[in-house]
Amino acid sequence: MGGRDGNNHKVTKKRWTWGVIGILTILAIVMAYHTSWKSIPGGTSYAGDFRNVKDIEFYNDLTYENEGGEVIHELQIFDEMYHTISEAEDFIVIDMFLFNGYSDEKDKFPEIAEELTDRLIKQKEKHKDLKVVFITDEINTIYGSYESREIDRLKDNGVDVVLTNLNRLRDSNPIYSSIWRVMFSWMGTGGNGWITNPFAKEAPDVTLRSYLKLLNIKANHRKVLITENAAMVSTANPHDESGFHENVAFKMTGPIIKDMLEAEKAVVEFSGEADFPEFEDRDFGKEKGGLKVQYITEQKIKKAVIEELKNTTEGDNVWLGMYYLADRNIIDQLDQAADRGAIVNIILDPNKQSFGHEKSGLPNLPVAGEMNKLGNNNLNLRWYDVNMEQFHTKLLYINREREDVIVGGSSNYTRRNLADLNLEADVRIKGDPDEEIFTEVEEFFTRIWENENGHYTTNYEEHQDELTAFRYLTYHVQKLSWFTTY
């Protein structure tokens, strides 16, 4: 009997071992496929041609204290977006990440989500044949857990709303996402929610299954507005609690509109259906002017940034304003630019808070600490002195003797934003240093760096003591595992 029981135990143990090996093998295959092997959707990771344009307009939002200690909100971006919408008669295509008006904060925020909804509906009522396509991220319904009030209003008034099919994108948190795909993805996300909404307590409760999908941390993170007359690329979301963030935007006209429509049509084609405007044979005007502008998305953004940083030499000035900085290749290029004699000035968000919730300071605290330890006199760091808002800017400006360069838009400098995982949208602008757009961007950076007529930024030392050993260890574990929220 003892021998038989021993044999049965060995057989059971063997079955368990092979069962575990089988499960791990399945998860490994799923992980490899959805992280590396799976093709990205056609039309993404897009790089258009350089288009000659005469003028590009620059807009920014800033929150700061004036010399009397009063908090000032200078808000330009959505006013210009509303104006651009008011001039559209043929079509409006919008792609926006966060789009809702929920908030738990006591402070009163600009009602951007409702205002944008009203403006689109009003314009469609004014022009009956106006086509309006609104592309957004599933996070605004917490991945199908409930109906969004803004989205429902748009649909009820004839706007084609497209929720981006995030399952078609590669996985940025491969360990978790492989488990989710095998064990939970088939369960769906709808039903009666019972968990507090992450946006606000007043928002509808959500299901556990929608939270599990949220932990994949993937997104259509773009922020663009396109009409037959003009196009805007921005860092700003139509999200009320984001209303006082520091953001930037660029407005352009001409054939680049066609490039942006081509990239947005690709998102619609792999995500759903919409009456997308015909644009292939449309004349958006001739290319003219001394500025060159290129529309770039996803990994093409990283390629452009590295290309421009590699071309820096002694005497160049590099300005970077960034919400998240973690991409190792770009960090190395910033250091190398400083080694070659370029002056590199970096303004970062301290990553201390997000919509009323305290954050760990990752990744910017450890990244800034590493860069500061390099001891490079040409590399300078400052923090934006945020309070209730975020320094949400993503902007690179390189001032050279003969040709200046700007790269700006939705993309943070992280793996998730630059490795064909999230959907992102930026523009690269090149031209003579005397062009007005470069003067305006340089004045923007100089103003906040030197605290001209107000308080914007603070010294690197202001937050260096907050980089604890635990936070530094967490940063490296996240970097190795790819399990991050940035």
C-alpha positions in Angstrom: 0.0 0.0 0.0 2.8 2.4 0.9 4.4 1.8 -2.4 1.2 2.4 -4.3 0.5 5.6 -2.4 4.0 6.8 -3.1 3.6 6.1 -6.8 0.3 8.0 -6.9 1.9 10.9 -5.1 4.7 11.0 -7.7 2.2 10.9 -10.6 0.1 13.7 -9.1 3.3 15.8 -8.5 4.4 15.2 -12.0 1.0 16.2 -13.4 1.1 19.4 -11.3 4.6 20.2 -12.6 3.6 19.7 -16.2 0.4 21.6 -15.6 2.4 24.6 -14.3 4.9 24.3 -17.1 2.0 24.3 -19.6 0.4 27.3 -18.1 3.7 29.2 -18.0 4.4 28.3 -21.6 1.0 29.6 -22.7 1.5 32.8 -20.8 5.0 33.2 -22.3 3.7 32.7 -25.8 0.8 35.2 -25.3 3.3 37.6 -23.7 5.8 37.4 -26.6 3.1 37.7 -29.3 1.3 40.7 -27.8 4.5 42.5 -26.8 6.7 42.0 -29.8 5.4 39.6 -32.5 2.0 41.2 -33.1 1.9 43.6 -36.0 0.9 47.2 -35.1 -2.3 48.4 -36.8 -1.8 49.7 -40.3 -1.4 53.4 -40.5 0.1 53.8 -37.0 3.7 54.7 -36.3 3.2 57.3 -39.0 5.7 59.9 -40.4 4.4 62.3 -43.0 6.4 64.3 -45.4 7.8 67.7 -44.4 5.3 70.3 -45.5 6.3 73.9 -46.2 4.1 76.3 -44.3 4.1 80.1 -43.9 3.0 80.3 -40.3 2.4 78.1 -37.3 0.6 79.4 -34.2 1.7 78.6 -30.7 -0.6 78.5 -27.7 0.0 77.6 -24.1 -1.8 77.2 -20.8 0.0 78.3 -17.6 -0.8 78.3 -13.9 1.5 80.3 -11.6 1.7 82.8 -8.8 2.2 86.5 -9.7 4.5 88.8 -7.8 1.6 89.5 -5.3 1.2 85.8 -4.5 -2.1 85.5 -6.5 -2.7 82.3 -8.5 -3.1 83.1 -12.1 -4.5 80.8 -14.8 -3.6 81.8 -18.4 -5.7 79.6 -20.6 -5.4 79.8 -24.4 -5.6 76.4 -25.9 -9.3 75.5 -25.7 -10.4 79.0 -26.6 -8.5 78.6 -29.8 -10.0 75.1 -30.3 -13.5 76.5 -29.9 -12.7 79.2 -32.4 -11.4 76.6 -34.9 -14.5 74.5 -34.5 -16.7 77.6 -35.1 -15.2 78.1 -38.5 -15.8 74.5 -39.7 -18.4 73.9 -42.3 -17.4 70.6 -44.0 -15.9 68.3 -41.3 -14.4 68.1 -37.8 -12.2 65.2 -36.7 -11.1 65.1 -33.1 -9.0 62.6 -31.3 -8.8 63.2 -27.5 -7.6 61.0 -24.7 -9.4 62.2 -21.5 -12.9 63.5 -22.1 -15.1 63.9 -19.0 -16.2 66.4 -16.4 -16.1 64.3 -13.2 -14.3 65.6 -10.2 -14.0 65.1 -6.4 -12.0 68.2 -5.9 -13.5 71.2 -4.0 -11.8 73.6 -6.5 -13.9 74.7 -9.4 -12.4 73.7 -12.7 -13.1 74.9 -16.3 -16.1 72.9 -17.6 -14.1 71.9 -20.7 -15.9 68.6 -21.5 -19.4 70.1 -21.4 -18.3 73.2 -23.3 -16.6 71.2 -26.1 -19.6 69.0 -26.4 -21.9 72.0 -26.6 -19.7 73.6 -29.3 -19.6 70.5 -31.5 -23.4 70.1 -31.2 -24.0 73.7 -31.9 -21.8 73.7 -35.0 -23.5 70.6 -36.4 -26.9 72.2 -35.9 -25.6 75.3 -37.7 -24.3 73.3 -40.7 -26.5 70.3 -41.3 -24.0 68.5 -43.7 -21.1 68.9 -41.3 -19.4 65.6 -40.6 -18.1 65.3 -37.0 -16.0 62.3 -36.0 -14.9 62.1 -32.3 -12.2 59.5 -31.6 -11.5 58.9 -27.9 -10.1 56.3 -25.4 -12.1 53.6 -23.6 -11.0 55.0 -20.3 -13.8 57.6 -20.6 -16.3 54.8 -20.0 -13.9 52.9 -17.8 -13.5 50.3 -20.5 -17.2 49.8 -21.2 -18.3 49.8 -17.5 -20.9 52.6 -18.1 -22.1 55.1 -20.6 -20.4 58.5 -20.7 -22.8 61.5 -20.5 -20.7 63.6 -22.9 -20.4 60.7 -25.4 -24.1 60.0 -25.2 -24.9 63.6 -26.0 -22.6 63.6 -29.0 -24.2 60.4 -30.4 -27.7 61.7 -29.8 -26.8 64.7 -31.9 -25.4 62.9 -34.9 -21.7 62.9 -34.0 -19.9 59.6 -34.9 -18.0 58.6 -31.8 -15.3 56.0 -32.1 -13.9 54.3 -29.0 -10.3 53.1 -29.9 -9.9 49.4 -29.9 -7.1 49.1 -27.5 -6.9 45.3 -27.9 -5.3 45.8 -31.3 -2.4 47.6 -29.7 0.6 45.8 -28.3 0.8 45.2 -24.6 3.0 47.6 -22.5 2.6 45.7 -19.2 3.4 42.2 -20.6 3.5 40.1 -17.4 0.1 41.4 -16.2 -1.5 41.6 -19.7 -0.6 38.0 -20.6 -2.5 36.8 -17.5 -5.4 39.2 -18.2 -5.7 38.0 -21.8 -5.7 34.3 -20.9 -7.9 34.4 -17.8 -10.1 37.5 -17.8 -10.4 39.3 -21.1 -13.1 37.0 -22.4 -15.4 38.0 -19.4 -16.2 41.5 -20.8 -16.5 44.6 -18.7 -20.1 45.6 -18.6 -22.8 45.1 -16.0 -23.7 46.7 -12.6 -20.7 48.3 -11.1 -19.9 48.3 -7.4 -16.4 49.8 -7.2 -15.9 53.5 -6.8 -15.0 55.2 -10.1 -11.3 56.2 -10.3 -12.3 59.6 -11.8 -14.6 60.7 -9.0 -17.0 59.4 -6.4 -19.9 61.1 -8.2 -19.2 59.2 -11.4 -20.9 55.8 -12.0 -19.5 52.8 -10.1 -17.5 50.4 -12.2 -17.1 46.7 -12.4 -14.1 44.7 -11.2 -13.6 43.4 -14.7 -13.2 46.9 -16.0 -10.6 47.6 -13.3 -8.8 44.5 -14.4 -8.7 45.9 -18.0 -7.6 49.3 -16.8 -4.4 47.7 -15.3 -3.2 46.9 -18.8 -2.3 50.7 -18.9 -2.6 51.2 -22.6 -4.2 54.1 -24.4 -5.0 56.3 -27.4 -3.1 59.2 -25.9 -3.5 61.6 -28.9 -4.8 65.2 -28.7 -5.6 66.5 -32.1 -8.3 68.7 -33.8 -8.7 68.8 -37.6 -11.1 70.8 -39.8 -11.0 71.6 -43.5 -9.4 74.9 -42.5 -6.8 74.1 -39.9 -5.4 71.5 -37.5 -4.2 71.6 -33.9 -1.8 69.3 -32.1 -1.8 69.7 -28.4 -0.8 68.3 -25.0 -4.2 69.3 -23.4 -7.1 67.0 -22.7 -10.8 68.2 -22.7 -11.0 67.0 -19.1 -12.3 69.4 -16.4 -9.7 68.4 -13.7 -7.0 68.9 -16.2 -8.2 72.4 -16.9 -5.4 74.2 -15.0 -2.5 72.0 -16.2 0.4 73.6 -18.0 0.0 72.6 -21.7 1.1 73.7 -25.2 -0.5 73.5 -28.7 0.4 74.2 -32.3 -2.1 75.3 -35.0 -1.3 74.8 -38.7 -2.9 75.1 -42.1 -2.2 73.6 -45.5 -1.5 70.0 -46.8 -0.4 68.7 -43.4 -4.1 68.5 -42.7 -4.2 65.6 -45.2 -1.4 63.8 -43.4 -3.2 64.1 -40.0 -6.5 62.9 -41.5 -4.7 59.9 -43.0 -3.3 58.9 -39.6 -6.7 59.4 -37.9 -8.6 57.4 -40.5 -6.3 54.5 -39.7 -7.5 54.6 -36.0 -11.1 54.6 -37.1 -10.5 51.6 -39.5 -9.2 49.3 -36.8 -11.5 50.5 -34.1 -15.0 50.9 -35.5 -17.1 52.7 -38.1 -17.7 56.3 -38.8 -18.7 58.5 -41.7 -15.2 59.7 -42.1 -14.8 62.8 -44.4 -13.4 62.2 -47.9 -10.1 63.9 -48.1 -7.8 62.0 -50.5 -8.6 64.2 -53.5 -9.2 67.4 -51.6 -7.1 70.5 -52.1 -5.8 71.9 -48.8 -3.8 74.6 -50.5 -0.3 74.9 -51.8 2.8 74.4 -49.7 4.5 77.8 -49.2 6.6 79.5 -46.6 9.9 79.1 -44.9 8.8 76.7 -42.1 8.9 72.9 -42.5 6.4 70.8 -40.5 6.0 67.0 -40.2 3.3 65.0 -38.5 4.7 62.1 -36.6 3.1 59.4 -34.3 4.2 56.7 -32.0 7.8 55.4 -32.5 8.5 57.9 -35.2 8.4 60.6 -32.5 11.4 58.9 -30.8 13.2 58.6 -34.0 12.8 62.3 -34.7 13.8 63.4 -31.2 17.0 61.2 -31.2 17.9 62.4 -34.7 17.6 66.1 -33.7 19.5 65.6 -30.4 22.3 63.8 -32.2 22.8 66.8 -34.5 23.4 69.2 -31.6 26.8 70.8 -31.3 28.7 73.3 -29.1 26.8 76.6 -29.0 23.3 75.1 -29.4 20.7 75.5 -26.8 18.4 72.6 -25.9 15.1 73.2 -24.0 13.0 70.4 -22.8 9.7 70.6 -20.9 8.3 67.2 -20.0 5.7 65.6 -17.8 7.4 62.1 -17.8 11.0 61.5 -18.8 12.2 57.9 -18.6 13.3 56.8 -22.1 17.0 55.7 -21.6 18.0 56.4 -25.2 16.7 60.0 -25.1 18.3 60.6 -21.6 21.6 59.4 -23.0 21.3 61.7 -26.0 20.6 64.7 -23.7 23.7 63.9 -21.7 25.8 63.5 -24.9 24.5 66.8 -26.3 25.7 68.5 -23.1 29.1 66.7 -23.4 29.4 68.2 -26.9 29.0 71.7 -25.5 25.3 72.3 -26.0 23.5 74.0 -23.1 20.7 71.6 -22.0 17.9 73.1 -19.8 15.2 70.6 -18.6 12.0 71.5 -16.8 10.1 68.5 -15.3 7.0 67.9 -13.3 7.9 66.5 -9.9 5.2 63.7 -10.3 3.9 64.5 -6.8 0.1 64.4 -7.4 -2.5 63.4 -10.0 -6.1 64.5 -9.7 -6.0 64.8 -5.9 -4.1 61.6 -5.4 -0.5 61.6 -4.0 2.1 60.1 -6.4 5.5 58.6 -5.7 7.6 61.0 -7.8 8.3 58.3 -10.4 9.9 58.4 -12.9 11.2 62.0 -12.8 12.7 62.0 -9.3 15.1 59.1 -9.9 15.8 60.2 -13.5 16.6 63.7 -12.4 18.8 62.3 -9.6 20.8 60.2 -12.1 21.2 63.2 -14.5 22.3 65.5 -11.7 24.9 63.0 -10.5 26.6 63.2 -13.9 27.9 66.6 -12.8 27.7 68.0 -16.3 27.9 71.8 -16.1 26.0 72.1 -19.4 23.0 70.1 -18.2 20.6 72.0 -15.9 17.4 70.9 -14.2 14.4 72.7 -12.7 11.0 71.6 -11.5 7.8 73.3 -12.3 6.3 74.3 -9.0 3.0 72.6 -9.3 0.2 72.9 -6.8 -3.2 71.4 -7.8 -2.2 71.0 -11.4 0.4 69.1 -13.5 3.2 70.4 -15.7 1.7 68.4 -18.6 3.9 69.9 -21.3 5.7 67.7 -23.7 8.0 70.0 -25.7 11.5 69.9 -27.1 13.1 73.1 -28.6 16.6 73.2 -30.1 18.0 76.6 -30.9 20.8 76.4 -33.5 22.7 79.0 -35.5 21.1 78.1 -38.8 18.0 76.0 -38.2 15.8 75.7 -35.1 13.7 72.6 -34.3 10.6 72.0 -32.3 9.1 68.6 -31.4 5.8 68.9 -29.5 2.6 67.0 -28.9 1.0 64.3 -26.8 4.0 62.1 -26.2 5.9 61.7 -23.0 9.4 60.4 -23.3 8.8 56.9 -21.9 8.8 53.4 -23.4 5.0 53.3 -23.4 4.7 56.5 -25.4 7.5 55.9 -27.8 7.7 52.2 -28.6 4.6 51.7 -30.7 2.5 50.9 -27.7 0.3 53.9 -26.9 -1.1 56.0 -29.8 0.6 59.4 -29.8 0.7 62.5 -32.0 3.4 65.1 -32.3 4.7 67.7 -34.9 8.3 68.4 -35.8 8.9 72.0 -36.9 12.1 73.2 -38.6 13.2 76.5 -40.0 15.2 79.8 -39.7 15.8 80.8 -36.1 14.2 84.2 -36.8 10.8 82.7 -37.5 8.1 83.9 -35.1 7.2 80.4 -33.8 10.7 79.8 -32.5 10.9 83.2 -30.9 7.6 82.5 -29.1 8.7 79.1 -27.9 12.0 80.4 -26.7 10.3 83.2 -24.8 7.9 80.6 -23.2 10.8 78.6 -21.9 12.8 81.6 -20.8 9.8 83.0 -19.0 9.2 80.0 -16.8 12.9 79.1 -16.4 13.8 82.6 -15.1 10.5 83.2 -13.3 9.8 86.4 -15.2 6.9 88.4 -13.7 5.7 85.4 -11.7 6.7 82.2 -10.0 6.8 79.1 -12.2 9.8 76.9 -11.5 12.0 76.0 -8.6 15.6 74.6 -8.2 16.4 71.0 -8.6 17.3 70.8 -4.9 13.7 71.5 -3.9 12.7 67.9 -4.3 16.0 66.0 -4.2 15.5 64.8 -0.6 12.2 63.1 -1.6 14.2 60.4 -3.6 14.2 57.7 -0.9 16.0 54.4 -1.3 12.6 52.6 -1.6 11.4 54.9 -4.4 14.7 54.4 -6.3 14.4 50.6 -5.9 10.8 50.7 -7.0 11.8 52.7 -10.1 14.4 50.1 -11.1 12.0 47.2 -10.5 9.4 48.9 -12.6 11.9 49.5 -15.3 13.0 45.9 -15.4 9.4 44.4 -15.2 7.8 47.1 -17.5 5.0 47.2 -14.9 4.6 51.0 -14.7 1.8 53.6 -14.9 4.0 56.0 -17.0 
